[in-house]
Amino acid sequence: MEANLSARPRYIIDPEVSRFTVQAFAGGMLSALGHNPKFVARDFTGEVSFDLDAPEEASLRMTMPAASLTLVDDVSDSDRRTIERTMHEQVLEDSRFPEIIYDCASAAARPIGSGQFKVALNGQLTLHGVTFPQAITATLSATGSLLRASGEFTVRQTDYNIKPVTIAGSMLKVKDELKCTFDISARR
């Protein structure tokens, strides 16, 4: 089996042309006045194994420093510092849990066009020191030495022992589910 794994084409994720975002949503009595912060990962690495002749044998490993998530919303500098400090110190606890890792050893892929696939990844997400199953569906295009995958999935903070942040008592609370969106490019 190892010979087969090493024979599959390998692609390295290019973070310069890739995008990974995480959006939180306000809840509670004041949610209409609340902010739905969106964060972007500025730094991540990863490797994809994918063969057009055996797409069902695809695999992915991606690592992201938790500290690389930055707020992309148009807010005041003071609000930006407060939101980012809260996220890094209270929510993600970067100093204790510095990496976010997604590891998927196999995937189910079905062709939807020439060089196009719908891929179902059933991997493991390690976040905040907890590893939990995380299914992800992506649309993948393979052209020459480039792979491009896009899609979205949700993560429940409580699955990873993260307590959603509450502000002003219980009047404004971040909802448990986060929306993660990606457009990832990888080069052979």
C-alpha positions as CSV (number, residue, x, y, z in Angstrom):
1,M,0.0,0.0,0.0
2,E,2.9,2.4,0.7
3,A,4.1,2.1,-2.8
4,N,0.7,3.1,-4.1
5,L,0.6,6.2,-1.8
6,S,4.0,7.4,-2.9
7,A,3.0,6.9,-6.6
8,R,0.0,9.3,-6.3
9,P,0.6,12.9,-7.6
10,R,1.3,15.3,-4.7
11,Y,0.2,18.9,-4.7
12,I,1.3,21.7,-2.3
13,I,-1.2,24.2,-1.2
14,D,-0.4,27.8,-2.3
15,P,-1.6,30.2,0.4
16,E,-0.8,33.2,-1.7
17,V,-3.6,32.4,-4.1
18,S,-5.9,30.5,-1.7
19,R,-8.4,31.8,0.7
20,F,-9.9,30.4,3.9
21,T,-12.4,32.4,5.9
22,V,-14.4,31.8,9.2
23,Q,-17.5,33.7,10.0
24,A,-19.2,33.9,13.4
25,F,-22.8,35.0,13.9
26,A,-24.3,37.1,16.6
27,G,-27.2,35.7,18.6
28,G,-29.2,36.7,21.7
29,M,-31.6,39.6,22.3
30,L,-29.3,42.2,20.7
31,S,-28.3,40.1,17.7
32,A,-29.8,42.6,15.3
33,L,-27.4,45.2,16.5
34,G,-24.5,42.7,16.7
35,H,-21.6,42.2,14.5
36,N,-21.0,39.0,12.5
37,P,-17.2,38.9,12.4
38,K,-15.4,37.4,9.5
39,F,-11.8,36.2,9.9
40,V,-9.3,35.1,7.2
41,A,-6.4,32.7,7.6
42,R,-3.3,34.5,6.5
43,D,-1.0,31.5,6.8
44,F,-1.5,27.8,6.2
45,T,0.3,24.9,4.7
46,G,-0.9,21.6,3.3
47,E,-0.5,18.8,0.9
48,V,-3.0,17.1,-1.4
49,S,-2.7,13.7,-3.0
50,F,-4.8,13.3,-6.0
51,D,-4.8,11.2,-9.1
52,L,-7.3,11.8,-12.0
53,D,-7.3,8.0,-12.6
54,A,-8.1,7.2,-9.0
55,P,-9.9,10.2,-7.5
56,E,-11.4,8.1,-4.7
57,E,-7.8,7.7,-3.2
58,A,-7.4,11.5,-2.6
59,S,-6.1,12.7,0.7
60,L,-5.5,16.0,2.3
61,R,-3.5,17.4,5.3
62,M,-3.7,21.1,6.1
63,T,-2.2,23.0,9.0
64,M,-3.0,26.5,10.1
65,P,-1.5,28.5,12.9
66,A,-4.4,29.7,15.0
67,A,-2.7,33.1,15.5
68,S,-2.9,33.6,11.7
69,L,-6.6,34.3,11.8
70,T,-7.3,38.0,11.4
71,L,-10.5,40.1,11.3
72,V,-11.3,41.3,7.8
73,D,-14.4,43.4,8.6
74,D,-14.4,47.2,8.4
75,V,-14.4,48.2,12.1
76,S,-12.6,50.8,14.2
77,D,-9.0,50.0,15.2
78,S,-10.2,49.7,18.8
79,D,-13.0,47.2,18.0
80,R,-10.5,45.3,15.8
81,R,-8.0,44.9,18.7
82,T,-10.8,43.9,21.1
83,I,-12.3,41.3,18.7
84,E,-9.0,39.8,17.7
85,R,-7.7,39.7,21.3
86,T,-10.9,38.0,22.5
87,M,-10.7,35.5,19.7
88,H,-7.1,34.6,20.2
89,E,-7.0,34.7,24.0
90,Q,-10.4,33.5,25.1
91,V,-11.8,31.5,22.2
92,L,-8.9,29.8,20.4
93,E,-6.4,30.2,23.2
94,D,-3.6,30.3,20.7
95,S,-0.8,30.1,23.3
96,R,-2.1,26.7,24.5
97,F,-3.4,25.4,21.2
98,P,-1.2,26.9,18.4
99,E,-2.3,24.8,15.4
100,I,-5.5,23.9,13.7
101,I,-5.1,20.7,11.6
102,Y,-7.4,19.0,9.1
103,D,-6.3,15.5,8.2
104,C,-8.2,13.3,5.7
105,A,-6.7,10.0,4.6
106,S,-9.3,9.3,1.9
107,A,-12.1,10.8,0.0
108,A,-15.1,9.9,-2.2
109,A,-15.0,11.7,-5.5
110,R,-17.4,11.6,-8.4
111,P,-16.8,13.2,-11.8
112,I,-19.1,16.1,-12.7
113,G,-17.3,17.2,-15.9
114,S,-14.0,17.1,-17.6
115,G,-11.4,17.4,-14.8
116,Q,-14.2,18.4,-12.4
117,F,-15.2,16.4,-9.3
118,K,-17.5,16.6,-6.4
119,V,-15.4,15.4,-3.4
120,A,-16.6,14.3,0.0
121,L,-13.8,14.4,2.6
122,N,-14.4,12.6,5.9
123,G,-11.5,13.7,7.9
124,Q,-10.5,14.8,11.4
125,L,-10.3,18.4,12.5
126,T,-8.1,19.2,15.4
127,L,-9.0,22.5,17.0
128,H,-8.5,23.8,20.5
129,G,-6.7,20.6,21.4
130,V,-9.7,18.4,20.5
131,T,-9.9,16.1,17.4
132,F,-13.4,15.5,16.0
133,P,-14.7,14.1,12.8
134,Q,-15.4,16.8,10.2
135,A,-17.1,16.1,6.8
136,I,-16.4,18.6,4.0
137,T,-17.8,18.7,0.5
138,A,-15.8,20.4,-2.2
139,T,-15.9,21.1,-5.9
140,L,-12.5,20.2,-7.3
141,S,-11.0,21.1,-10.7
142,A,-7.8,19.5,-11.9
143,T,-6.0,21.2,-14.8
144,G,-2.4,20.3,-15.6
145,S,-0.3,20.8,-12.5
146,L,-3.0,22.8,-10.6
147,L,-5.8,21.7,-8.3
148,R,-8.5,24.1,-7.1
149,A,-11.1,23.2,-4.5
150,S,-13.9,25.3,-3.1
151,G,-16.7,24.9,-0.7
152,E,-18.0,25.6,2.7
153,F,-18.7,23.7,5.9
154,T,-19.8,24.5,9.5
155,V,-18.0,23.9,12.8
156,R,-19.7,23.8,16.1
157,Q,-17.5,25.5,18.7
158,T,-18.8,23.3,21.6
159,D,-17.6,20.2,19.8
160,Y,-14.1,21.5,20.4
161,N,-14.6,22.5,24.1
162,I,-14.9,26.2,23.0
163,K,-17.5,28.2,24.9
164,P,-19.1,30.7,22.5
165,V,-18.3,34.3,23.6
166,T,-21.0,36.3,25.4
167,I,-20.9,40.1,25.6
168,A,-23.1,42.3,27.8
169,G,-24.4,39.5,30.0
170,S,-26.5,37.3,27.8
171,M,-27.8,40.1,25.6
172,L,-25.2,39.5,22.8
173,K,-23.8,36.1,22.2
174,V,-21.8,34.5,19.4
175,K,-23.8,31.5,18.0
176,D,-22.2,28.0,18.4
177,E,-21.9,27.3,14.6
178,L,-19.2,29.0,12.5
179,K,-19.3,29.0,8.7
180,C,-16.0,28.1,7.1
181,T,-15.5,29.0,3.4
182,F,-12.5,28.0,1.3
183,D,-11.1,28.4,-2.2
184,I,-7.8,26.5,-2.1
185,S,-5.2,26.2,-4.9
186,A,-2.5,23.6,-4.9
187,R,0.4,23.1,-7.3
188,R,2.2,19.9,-8.3
